[in-house]
Amino acid sequence: MNEYRTHTCGELRTENVGQEVKLAGWVQSVRDLGGVVFIDLRDQYGITQIVTSGDDKKVDEVQRIPVESTISITGKVRKRDEETINKNLATGEIEVFIDTVTMLGKRTKNLPFGVNEEKDVREDLRLQYRFLDLRSEKLKENILLRAKILQFLRAQMIERNFTEVQTPVLTSSSPEGARDYLVPSRVHPGKFYALPQAPQQFKQLLMVSGIDKYFQIAPCFRDEDARADRAPGEFYQLDMEMAFATQEDVFNVMEKVMYNTFKEFSSKKVAEYPFPRISYRDAMLKYGSDKPDLRNPLIIQDVTEMFQNIEFNAFKGKIVRVIATHNVKDCPRSFFDGMTDFAIKECGAKGLAWLRVNDDRTFQGPIAKFIDDASREELLKKTNSNAGDAIFFIAEQKGIVETLAGQIRTELGNRLDLLEKDVFKFCWIVDFPMYEIEDRKTCL
């Protein structure tokens, strides 16, 4: 028999009834029910219920085992009574009656927080006791999911004849999108290595040297602030390169990889490939972002030319964009006031003009008096608006209007509950500009 265990805590089933087994793991809970003591023993693979009865000399020893201690037990597998079966556990039909208990690591101090307890714990406390934090079911599942996804990605790339190459971590500094992390050299005092922000130069070297298809689950080191979805300092990406390939060749590979990966690891629907190709210009115009959420059906439209001759000072000399929302006749005035407050307080806009479409196709709203009949009909036609719809206006200078319109579009989609929540929708943003036009004053 193995010194510590013959089975994992997620392995035993009714077919093991009667077998002498040995398990090892962490004590998740101890329940003393008047002379009958139950222990939930946990490891990476699951939980098994361990039991000892009142006529067993082990009761006193078992009931004093501190939670989160590590033990190894031997015992016999037996079937649970019908009324005690736990259908939430894979091992819920059996339990192990204790024969011997060996303490492998006793908890000697009070826990700073309960493992797997349903309550918020301060992040600094969790990080201080990271070894406890990592015992939680949520973090364990995250780690295991990440490992499975990486294995799946690796298998798909190998299946497509890509060669995995581990590129150097210490390199020379090169211009990328963020600051480098620098590492002082011991053998060259006063000189520094840089940690790569991405394997860009290395994979290009591989291409010109004759490696036809390269990939790597690559660490990228960037000295930038933390983000909601990225730890400060580093993140990992599926990096790839192909020789003698066009943009479409790259798209064809990655579309299948992305589709298969999301379909494998999510219960949500995944939009079929080929993914839409959207130019950068169109993305910034229609969605106000170069990473648009296509689950939101709202589209931004440009009406600058239409308002050039309208006597409304807020639109003069500005680019004017509109977002038409349909079937919002039941929205109270507070909804429109709330959107205006959001635009001003959260987005930094000077205001947010809007119009409702009445049953007779006239306008109601703060700027209705500035819209003549001809402009009204043109606007209704352009936005495909009818009675019960509303139109929101964003007017600003180029470079600002896109961002504001994108923020308003996102907020409208959320407040009106328009997003398709059970689907992933991907796209390619193409034709990125090579240069940005800067304000001349900043260049002098």
PyMOL commands that set and color helices and strands:
alter all, ss='L'
color gray80, all
select helices_A, chain A and resi 14-16+59-63+82-84+123-128+130-133+137-159+200-209+247-265+280-286+305-307+313-315+333-346+368-370+373-383+401-415+440-443
alter helices_A, ss='H'
color red, helices_A
select strands_A, chain A and resi 20-32+37-43+46-52+70-79+94-105+163-164+181-184+192-195+213-222+233-242+269-270+277-279+300-302+319-325+353-357+363-364+390-396+423-424+428-430
alter strands_A, ss='S'
color yellow, strands_A
deselect
rebuild
show_as cartoon
